[in-house]
Amino acid sequence: MRIVQEIERLTHSYVRHGGKTNRRQQRSRMIAFAEFCATEGARALAEVGARYVIRYWRATRHLSDTTRYNHWRALCVLWKLAGKPGDPPTPCPGLPASEARRP
């Protein structure tokens, strides 16, 4: 579970600043994603890309749209913290990332 530990280290300072409750929720969503990736075979965050995110969306079809949107926002933060370019794929495949963002 090296990827989970990597995300825990990466998000440690993120949780310490700003709104604590929201950031703890975001971190728990990021760790849930990391655990999913670990079960899919990823060992490090560098190995994770769009394919893992798409598989994650398929595995979380049972969740409401609002919950999936919140998970996507957590993945956007994770992408930024990890230094990955762009945004992760959205939960709705036909919806571009720019339209998925709510004001």
C-alpha positions as CSV (number, residue, x, y, z in Angstrom):
1,M,0.0,0.0,0.0
2,R,2.8,2.4,-0.9
3,I,0.5,4.6,-2.9
4,V,-1.7,5.2,0.2
5,Q,1.3,6.2,2.3
6,E,2.4,8.5,-0.6
7,I,-0.9,10.3,-0.7
8,E,-1.0,10.5,3.1
9,R,2.4,12.2,3.1
10,L,1.4,14.5,0.2
11,T,-1.8,15.6,1.8
12,H,-0.4,16.1,5.4
13,S,0.2,19.8,5.0
14,Y,-2.9,20.3,2.9
15,V,-5.1,19.1,5.8
16,R,-3.4,21.4,8.3
17,H,-4.4,24.6,6.5
18,G,-7.8,26.0,5.6
19,G,-11.2,24.5,6.5
20,K,-10.3,21.5,8.5
21,T,-13.6,19.5,8.1
22,N,-13.7,19.9,4.3
23,R,-10.0,19.1,3.9
24,R,-10.3,15.9,6.0
25,Q,-13.2,14.8,3.9
26,Q,-11.2,15.6,0.7
27,R,-8.2,13.6,2.1
28,S,-10.4,10.6,3.0
29,R,-11.7,10.6,-0.6
30,M,-8.2,10.8,-2.0
31,I,-7.2,7.8,0.2
32,A,-10.3,5.9,-0.9
33,F,-9.1,6.5,-4.5
34,A,-5.6,5.4,-3.6
35,E,-6.9,2.2,-2.0
36,F,-8.9,1.5,-5.2
37,C,-5.7,2.1,-7.3
38,A,-3.7,-0.2,-5.0
39,T,-6.3,-3.0,-5.6
40,E,-6.0,-2.4,-9.3
41,G,-2.2,-2.9,-9.2
42,A,-0.8,0.7,-8.9
43,R,2.2,0.9,-6.6
44,A,3.0,4.6,-6.9
45,L,1.1,7.8,-7.7
46,A,3.2,8.3,-10.8
47,E,1.6,5.2,-12.3
48,V,-1.9,6.6,-11.8
49,G,-3.5,8.3,-14.8
50,A,-6.8,8.7,-16.6
51,R,-7.4,4.9,-16.9
52,Y,-7.4,4.4,-13.2
53,V,-9.8,7.4,-12.7
54,I,-12.2,6.0,-15.4
55,R,-12.1,2.6,-13.7
56,Y,-12.8,4.3,-10.4
57,W,-15.9,6.1,-11.9
58,R,-17.2,2.8,-13.1
59,A,-16.7,1.2,-9.7
60,T,-18.6,4.1,-8.0
61,R,-21.6,4.2,-10.3
62,H,-23.8,3.4,-7.3
63,L,-23.0,6.8,-5.7
64,S,-25.1,9.9,-6.3
65,D,-23.9,12.5,-8.8
66,T,-23.2,15.0,-6.0
67,T,-21.0,12.5,-4.2
68,R,-19.2,11.6,-7.4
69,Y,-18.7,15.3,-8.0
70,N,-17.2,15.8,-4.6
71,H,-14.8,12.8,-5.3
72,W,-13.8,14.5,-8.5
73,R,-13.0,17.8,-6.8
74,A,-10.8,15.8,-4.3
75,L,-9.1,14.2,-7.3
76,C,-8.5,17.6,-8.8
77,V,-6.8,18.7,-5.6
78,L,-4.7,15.5,-5.7
79,W,-3.7,16.1,-9.3
80,K,-2.5,19.6,-8.3
81,L,-0.6,18.4,-5.2
82,A,1.0,15.6,-7.3
83,G,2.0,18.0,-10.0
84,K,0.1,16.2,-12.7
85,P,-0.9,18.3,-15.8
86,G,-4.6,19.1,-16.4
87,D,-7.5,17.7,-14.5
88,P,-8.6,14.1,-14.0
89,P,-11.4,12.8,-16.1
90,T,-14.9,13.8,-15.0
91,P,-17.4,11.3,-13.6
92,C,-19.7,12.0,-16.6
93,P,-17.8,11.1,-19.8
94,G,-19.7,13.5,-22.0
95,L,-19.1,16.5,-19.7
96,P,-15.9,18.5,-20.3
97,A,-13.9,19.4,-17.1
98,S,-14.6,23.1,-17.6
99,E,-18.4,22.5,-17.5
100,A,-18.2,20.1,-14.5
101,R,-16.9,22.8,-12.2
102,R,-19.6,24.6,-10.3
103,P,-19.3,28.2,-9.3
